[in-house]
Amino acid sequence: MQTGSLSNEFDNIDIDYSPENLEIGRPRITAEEVFIFICLLGYLDSVTDQESAERMIESISLHIYYTNKNKKMPRPKTINENLNCISAETLEFIKQCQLNEFLNEGLDDFNYAVFDSTSVEASSSSPTDARVIYRLFGRIQNQSRKFERFGLRNINLRYPEHWQQILSKLLFKINNAKGTPGNPKKEKIKPDYGQFLRTAYKMNEYFIREFKKYKIKVVLTELKLSVRQQLDRVLDNMEDDFQAVSYVLYYAEDRVFNGKILSAPEKILSLSDITAAFINKVSVMQLLVINLR
C-alpha cells in the first residue's frame, strides 16, 4: 500500500509562520515544514544526530514533498533552530489536535489487550520482592547520571551507591537462606529483610527529596524544545520508578511481617512491563475434575 504525497495533506491549509526568537539572518522554514518535522522529532527523538539526519535524507516521502515544492530540504541545524522556537502552548495545541483526529478515526486505543502465552516456551521464575526493589534502584541510579547531558549537575550518588551495596549483600543472604523444620525460611529471613527494607526506605526518601529539588531546577532552567522533551522523558521515567518502589516496599513489608500475600496480577513482576503477570495454567486432568463437579 502506498501513502499519498505529504504536500496533499496541506493543500487546504493557509497559515503563516514567522518565528520571533530566531536571530536576524537565520533561515526560516514554513509552518507546514515545522509541523512535519515536529512529527518526525516525536518519532526519531532527534533531528540533528547522524542517524536521524540520514533517515530524513533517505525518506522517499520527504523527497517527494520537497520535489513537488521545488525546494531543498533544510539542513538539520536549521530544522532544529526553527523547532526550538515553538512555544509549549503551540506544541500542546498540536498534540491535542492529533489526539482528536485519532479518536475521530475510531482507531484502536489499546486500552484493553489480551495476550496468550500458551504456545510460548520459556524459562521463567517469579522474581522476589527484594530483587525487584534492588533492580528498580539500579535503574533510578542510571537515570540520575543523565542530568549532565542537559547541562545540569547529576544527583549525588555517594550515599545511594553505598546503600545499594548493602542491599546487594542482604539480597544475596535472603535468596540463599535455607529453612529448617524448627526455623522455616520465612522466619529466618525476617532480620535480613527488615534491614533490607529499612535501607530501601532510606534510599527511596533520599532520591525523592533530591528529585523534587531537580524538578524545581528544571522549571527555572531555559532549555531548547528538543532538549526539554528528552529531559522530561528522564524525569517521567524516574517518577514512575519511585512510585513502583514505594508500592513494592509496601506490599513486601506486609507479606514478610504480616503474612499478607498478594496475587500475581497485583504485584510488579517485570521492570520493562509493570502490567506483566504470570498465568496459572491447569492441566487437562484438573479441568476434567472441575467440569465433573
C-alpha positions as CSV (number, residue, x, y, z in Angstrom):
1,M,0.0,0.0,0.0
2,Q,1.3,3.4,-0.9
3,T,0.8,6.6,1.1
4,G,-0.2,9.9,-0.5
5,S,2.1,12.8,-1.1
6,L,2.8,14.8,2.0
7,S,2.0,18.0,0.2
8,N,-1.6,16.8,-0.4
9,E,-2.1,16.9,3.4
10,F,-1.7,20.7,3.5
11,D,-3.3,21.8,0.2
12,N,-6.3,23.4,2.1
13,I,-4.3,24.9,4.9
14,D,-3.4,28.6,4.8
15,I,-1.1,29.5,7.7
16,D,1.8,31.9,8.1
17,Y,4.8,31.2,10.3
18,S,7.2,33.8,11.5
19,P,9.4,32.6,14.4
20,E,10.1,35.5,16.7
21,N,13.1,34.1,18.5
22,L,15.3,33.3,15.6
23,E,18.2,35.6,15.2
24,I,18.3,38.0,12.3
25,G,19.7,36.3,9.2
26,R,18.9,32.8,10.4
27,P,17.0,30.6,7.8
28,R,13.2,30.3,8.2
29,I,11.1,27.4,7.2
30,T,7.3,27.4,6.7
31,A,4.8,26.4,9.3
32,E,3.9,23.4,7.1
33,E,7.5,22.2,7.3
34,V,7.7,22.9,11.0
35,F,4.7,20.6,11.6
36,I,6.2,17.8,9.5
37,F,9.4,17.9,11.5
38,I,7.6,18.1,14.8
39,C,6.1,14.8,13.9
40,L,9.4,13.4,12.9
41,L,11.0,14.7,16.1
42,G,8.5,12.7,18.1
43,Y,9.3,9.6,16.1
44,L,13.1,9.9,15.8
45,D,13.7,11.7,19.2
46,S,16.1,14.0,17.3
47,V,16.6,15.8,14.0
48,T,20.3,16.6,14.4
49,D,22.1,13.4,15.2
50,Q,23.7,11.4,12.4
51,E,21.2,8.5,12.3
52,S,18.1,10.8,12.2
53,A,19.6,13.1,9.6
54,E,20.4,10.1,7.3
55,R,16.9,8.7,7.7
56,M,15.3,12.0,6.8
57,I,17.6,12.4,3.7
58,E,16.7,8.8,2.6
59,S,12.9,9.3,3.2
60,I,11.0,8.9,-0.1
61,S,8.1,10.9,1.4
62,L,10.2,13.9,2.2
63,H,11.9,13.6,-1.2
64,I,8.6,13.7,-3.0
65,Y,7.3,16.6,-0.8
66,Y,10.3,18.8,-1.4
67,T,10.4,17.9,-5.1
68,N,6.8,19.0,-5.5
69,K,7.6,22.2,-3.7
70,N,10.7,22.7,-5.9
71,K,12.7,23.2,-2.7
72,K,15.7,21.6,-1.0
73,M,15.2,20.0,2.4
74,P,16.7,22.4,5.1
75,R,19.8,21.3,7.0
76,P,19.3,19.6,10.4
77,K,20.6,22.6,12.2
78,T,18.1,24.9,10.6
79,I,15.3,22.5,11.3
80,N,16.3,22.3,15.0
81,E,16.6,26.1,15.4
82,N,13.1,26.5,14.0
83,L,11.6,23.8,16.2
84,N,13.1,25.3,19.3
85,C,11.1,28.5,18.6
86,I,7.8,26.7,19.1
87,S,6.1,27.6,22.4
88,A,4.9,25.0,24.8
89,E,1.3,26.2,24.3
90,T,1.6,25.7,20.5
91,L,3.1,22.2,20.9
92,E,0.3,21.2,23.3
93,F,-2.3,22.5,20.9
94,I,-0.8,20.4,18.1
95,K,-0.8,17.3,20.3
96,Q,-4.5,17.8,21.2
97,C,-5.4,18.2,17.5
98,Q,-3.6,15.0,16.7
99,L,-5.3,13.1,19.5
100,N,-8.7,14.3,18.4
101,E,-8.0,13.2,14.9
102,F,-7.0,9.7,16.1
103,L,-10.2,9.4,18.2
104,N,-12.4,10.6,15.3
105,E,-10.9,7.9,13.1
106,G,-12.1,5.3,15.6
107,L,-8.8,3.5,15.8
108,D,-7.9,1.0,18.5
109,D,-6.7,2.9,21.5
110,F,-5.1,-0.2,23.1
111,N,-6.9,0.4,26.4
112,Y,-7.5,-3.3,26.5
113,A,-5.4,-6.1,25.2
114,V,-5.1,-9.9,25.8
115,F,-2.0,-11.9,25.0
116,D,-1.9,-15.7,25.3
117,S,1.4,-17.2,26.2
118,T,0.2,-20.9,26.0
119,S,2.3,-21.6,22.9
120,V,5.4,-19.9,24.3
121,E,8.0,-22.0,26.0
122,A,10.3,-20.0,28.4
123,S,12.4,-20.5,31.4
124,S,11.0,-18.0,33.9
125,S,10.6,-17.7,37.7
126,S,8.7,-15.4,39.9
127,P,11.1,-12.6,41.0
128,T,11.4,-11.9,44.7
129,D,10.2,-8.5,46.0
130,A,13.7,-7.7,47.2
131,R,15.2,-8.3,43.8
132,V,12.5,-6.0,42.2
133,I,13.3,-3.3,44.6
134,Y,17.1,-3.7,44.1
135,R,16.7,-3.6,40.3
136,L,14.4,-0.5,40.4
137,F,17.0,1.4,42.5
138,G,19.7,0.4,39.9
139,R,17.6,1.9,37.2
140,I,16.9,5.0,39.1
141,Q,20.7,5.5,39.6
142,N,21.3,5.1,35.9
143,Q,18.7,7.8,35.2
144,S,20.3,10.0,37.8
145,R,23.5,10.0,35.8
146,K,21.9,11.5,32.7
147,F,21.3,15.1,34.0
148,E,24.8,16.2,32.9
149,R,23.7,15.6,29.3
150,F,21.3,18.6,29.8
151,G,23.7,20.9,31.4
152,L,22.6,20.1,34.9
153,R,24.6,18.5,37.8
154,N,23.9,14.8,38.3
155,I,22.2,13.7,41.5
156,N,24.8,12.9,44.2
157,L,25.1,9.1,44.3
158,R,27.6,8.8,47.1
159,Y,25.1,7.6,49.6
160,P,22.8,5.6,47.2
161,E,25.8,3.6,45.9
162,H,26.8,2.7,49.4
163,W,23.2,1.7,50.3
164,Q,23.0,-0.3,47.0
165,Q,26.0,-2.4,48.1
166,I,24.2,-3.1,51.4
167,L,21.1,-4.1,49.6
168,S,23.1,-6.4,47.3
169,K,24.7,-8.3,50.2
170,L,21.3,-8.6,52.0
171,L,19.6,-9.8,48.8
172,F,22.2,-12.5,48.5
173,K,21.6,-13.7,52.0
174,I,17.8,-13.6,51.6
175,N,17.9,-15.6,48.4
176,N,20.3,-18.2,49.7
177,A,18.7,-18.7,53.1
178,K,17.5,-22.2,53.8
179,G,14.9,-23.1,56.4
180,T,14.9,-25.9,58.9
181,P,12.0,-27.8,60.5
182,G,12.3,-25.7,63.6
183,N,13.1,-22.4,61.9
184,P,11.4,-22.1,58.5
185,K,12.9,-19.8,55.8
186,K,10.1,-17.1,56.2
187,E,11.1,-16.7,59.8
188,K,14.8,-17.0,59.2
189,I,15.0,-14.2,56.7
190,K,13.0,-11.6,58.7
191,P,16.0,-9.9,60.3
192,D,17.8,-9.5,56.9
193,Y,14.5,-8.5,55.2
194,G,13.9,-5.9,58.0
195,Q,17.4,-4.4,57.4
196,F,16.9,-4.5,53.6
197,L,13.6,-2.7,53.9
198,R,14.9,0.0,56.3
199,T,17.8,0.7,53.9
200,A,15.5,0.7,50.9
201,Y,13.1,3.2,52.6
202,K,16.0,5.5,53.5
203,M,17.3,5.3,49.9
204,N,13.9,6.0,48.4
205,E,13.3,9.0,50.7
206,Y,16.7,10.4,49.6
207,F,16.0,10.0,45.9
208,I,12.5,11.6,46.2
209,R,13.9,14.5,48.2
210,E,16.7,15.1,45.6
211,F,14.2,14.6,42.7
212,K,11.9,17.3,44.0
213,K,14.9,19.8,44.0
214,Y,15.8,18.9,40.5
215,K,12.2,19.3,39.2
216,I,12.3,22.9,40.5
217,K,15.7,23.5,38.8
218,V,14.3,22.2,35.5
219,V,11.3,24.6,35.7
220,L,13.6,27.5,36.2
221,T,16.1,26.5,33.5
222,E,15.7,27.7,30.0
223,L,16.1,24.8,27.6
224,K,15.5,24.2,23.9
225,L,12.4,22.3,23.0
226,S,14.2,19.2,21.8
227,V,16.3,19.1,25.0
228,R,13.4,19.7,27.3
229,Q,11.5,16.8,25.8
230,Q,14.3,14.4,26.4
231,L,14.8,15.7,29.9
232,D,11.1,15.4,30.7
233,R,11.2,11.8,29.5
234,V,14.0,11.0,32.0
235,L,12.1,12.8,34.8
236,D,8.9,10.9,34.0
237,N,10.7,7.5,34.0
238,M,12.2,8.3,37.4
239,E,8.9,9.3,38.8
240,D,7.3,6.1,37.6
241,D,10.1,4.1,39.3
242,F,9.7,6.0,42.6
243,Q,6.0,5.0,42.6
244,A,6.9,1.4,41.8
245,V,9.5,1.2,44.6
246,S,7.0,2.7,47.1
247,Y,4.4,0.2,46.1
248,V,6.7,-2.8,46.3
249,L,8.1,-1.7,49.6
250,Y,4.6,-1.5,51.0
251,Y,3.4,-5.0,50.0
252,A,6.8,-6.6,50.7
253,E,6.7,-5.4,54.3
254,D,3.1,-6.6,54.6
255,R,4.0,-10.0,53.2
256,V,7.1,-10.7,55.3
257,F,5.9,-9.3,58.6
258,N,2.1,-9.6,58.4
259,G,1.8,-12.7,56.3
260,K,-0.4,-10.9,53.7
261,I,0.1,-12.5,50.2
262,L,-0.8,-10.6,47.0
263,S,-1.9,-12.4,43.9
264,A,0.4,-12.2,40.8
265,P,-1.7,-9.6,39.0
266,E,-1.4,-7.2,42.0
267,K,2.4,-7.4,42.1
268,I,5.1,-5.9,39.9
269,L,6.9,-8.8,38.2
270,S,8.7,-7.1,35.4
271,L,10.7,-3.8,35.2
272,S,10.1,-3.5,31.4
273,D,6.3,-4.0,31.7
274,I,4.7,-3.4,35.1
275,T,1.5,-4.9,33.8
276,A,3.1,-8.3,33.2
277,A,1.8,-11.2,35.2
278,F,2.2,-15.0,35.5
279,I,-0.6,-17.1,34.2
280,N,-1.6,-20.1,36.4
281,K,-2.2,-22.9,34.0
282,V,-4.1,-26.0,35.0
283,S,-3.7,-29.5,33.4
284,V,-6.3,-31.3,31.3
285,M,-7.0,-33.6,34.3
286,Q,-7.7,-30.6,36.6
287,L,-10.1,-29.2,34.0
288,L,-12.0,-32.5,33.8
289,V,-12.3,-32.7,37.6
290,I,-13.6,-29.1,37.7
291,N,-16.1,-29.8,35.0
292,L,-17.3,-33.0,36.7
293,R,-18.0,-31.0,39.8
